[in-house]
Amino acid sequence: MGRRKLKVLVVDDEEAILDLLVLAFEEAGFDVATASNALGAHTILEESGSISLVVTDVSMPGSIDGVAFGQFVSTVHPEIPLIVISGVTRPDDRDLPVGAAFVPKPFKPSLLVDEAKLMLSQAR
């Protein structure tokens, strides 16, 4: 019987970024779910029940930005590691949930995958 793949939820409103991150995470052996805003991500997170890590952009359309969504994840699912990304805004460390990592854009997708693997290994 094979091991269950870890599932990453990637939240970003830029389709090119989503496509790039899906490819990078899938090549690294992860299952990937995507959403283009926090509302869609919330639905996936609640319905899936198997998300191992969340990657969210700060700036997204809708009334909930990535930092607020990250706070929700941290509060309701504290066992799920969180990576916050942005090419526009660097959130103040006080605004990021405890334990969340921040990775500024642009970045190499492999850097983000490595950060995800590190966070997942520390969460076990």
C-alpha positions in Angstrom: 0.0 0.0 0.0 1.4 3.4 -1.0 1.9 6.4 1.2 -0.8 9.1 1.0 0.5 12.2 -0.8 0.5 15.4 1.2 -2.0 18.0 -0.2 -1.1 21.7 -0.6 -3.7 24.4 -1.0 -2.3 27.3 -3.1 -4.3 30.5 -3.0 -3.4 33.2 -5.6 -5.4 35.3 -8.0 -2.7 35.3 -10.6 -3.3 32.3 -12.9 0.3 32.1 -14.1 1.5 31.9 -10.4 -1.0 29.2 -9.7 0.0 27.2 -12.7 3.7 27.5 -11.9 3.2 26.5 -8.2 0.9 23.6 -9.1 3.6 22.2 -11.5 6.4 22.7 -8.9 4.5 21.0 -6.1 3.2 18.1 -8.3 6.8 17.5 -9.5 7.8 17.3 -5.9 5.2 14.6 -5.2 2.4 16.7 -3.7 -1.3 16.8 -4.5 -2.4 20.4 -5.1 -5.7 22.2 -4.7 -6.0 25.8 -5.9 -8.2 28.8 -5.2 -8.2 32.3 -6.6 -9.5 34.0 -3.5 -10.0 33.4 0.2 -13.7 32.5 0.0 -12.9 29.6 -2.5 -9.9 28.6 -0.4 -12.1 28.5 2.8 -14.5 26.2 1.0 -11.8 23.8 -0.1 -10.2 23.8 3.3 -13.4 23.0 5.1 -14.6 20.4 2.5 -11.3 18.6 1.9 -10.3 17.7 5.4 -6.9 16.6 4.1 -4.9 19.8 3.5 -1.4 19.5 4.8 -0.1 23.0 4.0 -1.5 26.3 2.8 0.3 28.8 0.6 -1.5 32.1 0.2 -0.8 35.4 -1.5 -1.4 38.6 0.4 -3.2 40.6 -2.2 -6.4 38.9 -3.5 -9.8 40.1 -4.7 -12.7 40.0 -2.3 -13.2 41.2 1.2 -10.6 38.8 2.8 -6.9 39.2 1.9 -4.3 36.6 2.4 -3.2 37.7 5.8 -6.8 37.5 7.1 -7.2 34.1 5.5 -3.9 33.0 7.1 -5.2 34.2 10.5 -8.3 32.1 9.9 -6.2 29.0 9.0 -4.0 29.5 12.0 -6.9 29.9 14.4 -9.2 27.1 13.1 -6.5 24.7 11.8 -3.4 25.4 13.9 -1.9 22.1 12.8 -1.7 23.3 9.2 1.6 25.1 8.3 1.2 28.3 6.4 3.3 30.2 3.9 2.4 33.7 2.9 3.7 35.1 -0.4 3.6 38.6 -1.9 5.2 40.7 -4.6 3.6 43.9 -3.5 3.2 44.0 0.3 5.4 42.6 3.1 3.2 42.1 6.0 4.4 43.2 9.4 5.6 40.2 11.4 2.9 41.0 14.0 0.2 40.6 11.3 1.4 37.1 10.3 0.1 34.1 12.3 2.6 32.6 14.7 4.7 30.1 12.9 3.9 31.3 9.4 6.7 31.8 6.9 6.8 34.8 4.5 8.3 34.4 1.0 8.6 37.5 -1.2 7.9 37.3 -4.9 9.6 36.8 -7.2 10.9 33.5 -6.0 12.0 30.2 -7.6 9.2 27.7 -7.2 11.8 25.2 -5.9 12.5 27.6 -3.0 8.9 27.6 -2.0 8.7 23.8 -2.3 11.8 23.5 -0.1 10.3 25.8 2.5 7.1 23.7 2.4 9.0 20.5 3.0 10.9 22.0 5.9 7.7 23.3 7.5 6.0 19.9 7.1 9.0 18.0 8.5 9.0 20.3 11.6 5.2 19.9 12.0 5.4 16.1 12.4 
